[in-house]
Amino acid sequence: MNVSVRQGSLVEARCDALIVNLFEGVKQPGGATGAVDAALGGAISRQIEEEEFEGKLGKCMIVRPCVEFPAAKVIVVGLGKSEQFGALEIMKAAAGAIRKCRKIKAAKVASILHGAGIAGLPAFDCARATALGSILGAYEFIRWKTEDVKPNPVESFEIVELSANKMADIRAGAGRGELVGEAVLFARDLVNEPSNVVTPAYLADLARSIAKEAGMKLKVMDRSQFEEAGMGLFAAVARGAAVEPQFIELAYKHPDATKTIALIGKAITFDTGGYSLKTTDSMVRMKDDMAGAAAVLAAMKVVGKIKPKVNILALIPATENAIGATAIHPGDVVTSLGGKTVEINNTDAEGRLTLGDAVAYANTAGADEIIDIATLTGACVTALGREMSGIFGTDQELVDKLVAAGGSCGELMWQLPLFADYKEHLKSEVADLRNAEKGGPGAILGALFVHAFVGETPWAHIDISSAFAEKDLPLAKTGAVGTGAGTLVEYLLGYPS
């Protein structure tokens, strides 16, 4: 879907569908929607009354012009309550409207700039949210369908704004929305693919193509190499894998950079739980256990375009967590890259093991800041649900920046405490640490385990609760959500080239 911006009047926009908006409870539209209503001879106002359209967020009403009008159809989308209105609501309204456009098979779509004229909402933010919400709302994964395939009919999406003074900000905001949308859709595609396609080798090949495209350096370690390097935790998880594990290191360097950020993505390409076997119901979606890696690769793909003034080291410890003749057993003790010993009392708490070695590796590589992102704990889903992720960290400024970056693109996060007293739960009688405890504060324990290998480097850990939607959400259909990709891109855009 091609996104563009044009200065002009909505009442002159020639298109298959023209999107306007309405706040909840408003019966007589004003502003640009009012201008369209007037051009239609009051058709919008009459239909609001006839259909008792309430303007609830994301709900749509189709108006078919009864007078000569450039747009074949007009879609009125609800913005919800005005007192609860912001960038996220703009995204949800835009997504709802574009889905309606898909339903009526509109190829050429023009849209009002949602949020324009609202006090406190800059034109840049409104344009970013309008473009991004439309891109996310139009997405559907159909690559494996051969019957009843309905590809996205929307070919072009144009934001139309009357004010010439706002054009520069609107174009910049829409461009930002496209960049972030590209990353999120890349991550969604990757997570939606089945695990027999997305193997560790597949992720390594993707990293290779990104490196080639953007002139980055790539290093991929096979099993013998990362075992020799001393990554005992990652090696332990990989022991039962039927497909070959890979430790992927993708490095971007800026000539004027004074800082190196390590981005680490959990990449369990399928998680059976190992000998601590999952139930069938909880295992069925475990192709999504590499969603952290998908977010990191998506961000690195965009990094090649935006060229931020910072060095970035992307680390992806990729493997299956499977059962086999050589798979680890509950009770096994292994040694980490940093030298700490770990009793593995739960083979289904494997992601933190791979991350433990990866953050230690980031330190040895000289990272000034570490961000890891992972579908780490079901406990985080229990605490926050599936539309918000948890974040932990040792550097409050870093955490605040990541939360703000996520909020700007609809990826909500809530900071959870890295409560040091709970370290007692991870003490082992036979090793330095154990990797899990049955029950208890699971999300915090997962974060504390990874933190044990971080050292003094500023660090943030994002526990993704929203990697996979079990039902349609305002910004995502059932399937992969792409969580984390937008956050990382927005964060890295804070280091302009």
N, C-alpha and C positions, 0 to 999 in steps of 0.2 A: 504494500500500500504506500503510494507516494504521498508525502506530506509537504504542503507548501503554505505560504502566507501571502495574502494579497490585500492591498489597501483599496477600499471601495465600500459600496453599500450592499447590505444583505438583500435588499429588495431587488437588486439588479443581478444577483448571482444565478447564472444558468447552471443547473445541476439536476440530478435525479432526486436528490433529497437535500433539503436545507434544514439544518439543526438550529433551533432556538431554545430558550430555556424559561423556567418559571419557578419562583420560590414557592414553597408549600403554603397553601392557604390564600395565595393571591388569585383574585378572580379577574382583575383587569390588568393585563400585562402592560409594562412600561418599557422605556429604553428601546433597544434594538428590536426586542420581541414585539413591543408595542408598534414600532414602525412597520414590521411585517404584518401585524394584525390589521393595521390601517390599510395597507396595500391590498389585503385580502378582503376588505370590506367588513372587518370585524368577525371573520370566520373563526379565528382562534378563541376570542371571547365567548362567542356563542357555543362553541363545542365544549369549552371548559364547563359551562353551565349545564349543557345537555348531558354530558358524560360524567358530570361531577368529578372531573379530574382534579386531584388534590395537590399535585406537584411533589409527591414524595420522591425521595432521592433515587434517581436512576430509572424511575417509571416513565413511560413514554406514551404520547398520544399522537396519532397520525392525522394530519389535516390535509385533505385533498382540495386544492384551490378550485373554487367555482367561478373565478374570474381569470382573465388573462394574467399569467404570472410566470416568471422565468424558471422557477423551480417546479418540478413535476409533483413533488410531495413536500410537505413541511412536517418535521418531527419536533414536537415540543417535549423536552426532557425535564423532569423535576430535579430541582437543586436541593430539595429538603428544606429544613428550617434555616432561616437566614442567620439566626444567632449561633448556629452550629456549623457555619460554613467556612471551609478553608481549602487548601490544595488537595487534600484527600477526597473531599466531597466533589471537587471539580473532576478529578480522575474517575470517580465512580459514575458521575453523570455522563461524562464523555464515553465511558465504556458501555453504559446502558444504551446510549443513543446509537453508537456504531453497531451494536448487536441488532438493534431494530433495523438499521440500514442493510445489514446482511440479510435479514429476514425478508425484506421487501426487494432484495436483489438490486440495490442501488449501486451503480458503478462509479458515478461521479458525485461526491458528497462535499457540500460546503457547510461551514459551521460558524456560529457566533463564537467569540472568545469568551468562554465561561469565566465568570468572576470579574470581568472588565468593569471598572467603575466602583467596585466594592472597596470601601476604605480599608487601608492596611494591606491590600493584596497587590503587589507590583505586577505590571504587565508581563514581565519576564516569567514570574512564577505561574501566572495564569496560563500563559502559552505553553510552558513546559508541561503543566498538568493536563491541559487540554489535548496536546499531542500525545503524551505518554499514555493517558487513559484510553485514548482511541486506539493506539497501537496494541495495547494489552487486551482491550476488549474484543478486537478483531481476531485474536489468535485462536487457532484450533489445530491440534495435531492429528493429521489424517494420512501420514506417510504410508501406513501399513493397511489402509482400507482399500479394497478393490471393488466394493459394491456400495451403491447409494452414496457416492462421494460428492460432497458439496463444497468445493473450494470457495474461499473468500471472494465474493463478487465485487467488493469495493476496491476499485483501482486507484482512485485519487481522493485525498482528503485535504481540503483547503480551508484555512482559517481566514475569515474575512473581517477586517476591522476598518472602521470609518476614519479614525484619527491617524493622520500622517505622523504626528509626533511620537506615537508609540511603536512605529514600525520596526525600528532597530531593536528595541527590547523584545518585541514579539517574535521577530525572526530568530534572535539569539535563543530565546526560551524554547521555541519549537525545535530548533536544532539540537538543544540539550535534551529535550524529550526524545528525539529520534535516536540520539547516541545511547541513552539509557535504555530505551526500548529495544534497540538492537542487541544489547548485552543480555537483557532479561529473556528475550525470545531465543537467543542462542542457548542460554542455560535451560530453558524449558524444553527445547528440542532434545538436548543431550540427556536430560533426566527422563523424558518420556520414552526414549528408545529402550528396547528390552535389553536385559543383561547379557544375552547371547550376542548382541551387537557391541554394546559398550563394555569392553573388557579393558584391563590395564593397558594392553598394547594399543587399543583404539584411542585411549586418552593420550598416550605417548605420541601417536601419529598426529592427533589434533594439535598438541603442543608443538610438534615439529613444523606443521604448516603455519602456525602462528609465528613461530620464530623466523621462518623463512620469509614470511610476508613483511615482518616489521624489523628484520635485522637484529633479532635477539639471539642470545646464546642459549643452547639447549644441551643438557646433560641428562642422560637416562641410565640409571643403575639397574642391572638385573639382580637376581637373587644372590648370586655368589658375590657380587660387588657390594651390595648393602650389608650382607652378612659380614664380609671382611672389614667393612667400615665400622662395624660394632653396633649396628642398629638391631639389637636383640629383641626389642619389643615389636617392631614392625615385622621382623623376620618370624617371630613366634606366631603372629596372626596369619602370615602368609604361608605357613607350613602346610596347611591342609588344602591350599588352593589348587583347583584343577587347571586353571589357566595361569600363565607365568606373571608374577607380580612385577611392578616397575616402580622405582623411585624417580619421579620426574622433577627436574630442576630447570626452570625457565627464567632467564635473567635479562631484564631490561636496564640499560644504563643511559643516563643523560650526562652529557659532557660537563654541565655546570652544577650537577647535583652535589649536595653536601650531606645527604641522608640516604639510608637504605631501609626500605620497608619490606619485611617478609610477609607474604600472603600465603597462608597454608590452608589447603582444602582437604577435608576428609574424603577419601575416595575408595570406599568399600563398594565395589561394583555389584556385588550381591551379598546379602548378609543372611545366612541361615541361622546365625547364633552360635555356630559350632556345636560342641558337645552340650552346651547350655542351650539346647535347641528351642527355637521359637515355635509358637503354635502356628497352625496353617493360616489363621486369620491375620496374625501379626507379621507373617513372613511374605504374604502375597505381594506387597508393595515394596519389597526391600531392594528393588532395582534403584530406588531413590536414595540409597545410602551413600551415593557419591555426589549429592547435590552441592555440598561444600566445594568440591573440586570443580563442578560445573560453573559455580559462581566465580571462582578464581580464574578459570580459563576464559570465561566470558569477559571478565574485566581486563585480562591481558590482551584479548583480541582488540578491545577498544583502546587500550594503552598505546598500541601501535599507531593509532590515528591521532590521539590527543597529545602524545609525547610530553607527559608531565615532567617537571623539573625535579625529579627524585629518582633514585635507583630503586628498582623493585625486583625482589627475588621471590618467585612463585614456586612453592614446594607442594608436590602432590604424591603422597605415599599410597600407591594404588594396588589393591589386591581384593580378591574375594575373601569372605570369611566362611569357610566351608568345613565339612567333616570328611576326613579321609584317614588313611593308614598312618599318615605322619602328622595329623592335626594335633594341636596342643590340647592338653587335658586340664580340667579344673584341678588346681593344686600344683601345677608346674611352676617353677621359678626360673625367671629369665633376667638377663642383665641388659640395661638400657645403654644407649650411646653415651650418656653422661656418667655411667658407672653405677647408678642406683640399681638395686635388685628389686624385682617385683614378683609377688606371688599372684598368679592368675587364678582367682577363685571363681571367676565368671567369664566364660569365653564369649559371652554375648556383650560384654563391656569392652569390645575390641577397638572401637574408634579412638578412645583415649590413649590406647597403647601406641597406635600409629602416630597420633599427634604428639605424644611424649617424645618420641625419637625425632620427629620433624622439628619441633621447637628447639630441641637441643642442637640439631644440625644448623638451624637458623642462627643460633648464637655463635657457633664455631665459624660460620660464614661472615660474621661481623654485622649482623642486622642491628639497626638502631631502634627498631620498633617491630613488634610481631603482632599480627592479626591472624587468628585462626577462625575458621568457620566450618561448622559441622552439624549434621543431623545426629546429635550426640545422645540425647536422653529422652525417653518417653515421659520422664518426670517433668520436663519443661513443657511438654504438650499439656500435661495434666494441670500445671500451674497457670499457663497463659493461653491455652487454647491453640487453634490452628491459624489465627490471623495476626499473631504477634510472636516475635522471637525473644529469647532471653539474651542478655549481654552481661558479661563479667569483665573486670579489668583491674590492673594495678595502677593505671594512669588515668585520672578522672578526665583530664582534657581530651585524651584520645577517645575515651568512652563517649563523652559528650558530642564530639565531632561525628562519630559513627552513628549515634542516635539521630542527630540532626540530618546527616546525609540520608539515612534510611527514611526519615519522616518526609523528606522532600520528594521522594519517589514512591511513597505509599508502602514502604517496608517498615512496619512499626516494630520497635524494640522496647523492652522494659529492663532496666538494670536490676540485676539480682545480686545479693551480697556474697562476696568471697569471704565467708565467715571462717576465720582461721581455727576457731575452737573445734570445728567439725573435722579437722585433720585426724583427730583421734579415731574416727570411723575407718580410716584407711591404713591404720597400723596393722602390721602383720607379725605373727609370732615367729615366722621363719625367714622373713626378708625385710627389706627396708619399707616396702609398701605392699598393700594388696590393691587390686584394681577396682574393687567394688564392695558394696555392702548390700545385703538384701533389704529392700525398703529404705526408709530414712530419706534424707534430703538429696535425692538422686541427682538433680541438676547441679546443685552446689558441689557435691562430691566429684562429679565428672570434671567440673572446672578446677577444683582443688587438685585433682590428680594431674591434669595437664600443667597446672601452675608449678607443680613440684619440679618440673624440668625446664622452666623458663629462665631461672636465674634472676638477675636484676634488670633485665631489659624491659622497657615499657611494653605492656602486653594487653590485648583484648581478645576475648573469646566469645564468639557468637554461636549460641545453641539454637539452630533453626527448628522452630516448631511448625513452620508453614511451608515445608518443601513440597508437599503433595496434598492437593485438595481432594477430599473424598466426595465432595459435591460442588456444584457451581458456586463460585464466590463472585462478588461484584467486579473484581479485576481479573479473574481467572476461571476458566472452565475446569471441570473435573480433570485432574491430572497434575502435572508439574506446574509449580507457581513461579519458579525462577528466583526465589528469595535469595538475597545477598548480592546478586549481580549488580543491581542498581545501586545498592549501598556502597559497594566498593568503587564503582565508577564515579559516583558523586563525591566520595571521599578523595579519590585521586585527582579529581578535577580541581581540588583545593590547592594543587601544586602546579600552577600554570606554567606552560613552556616558555 
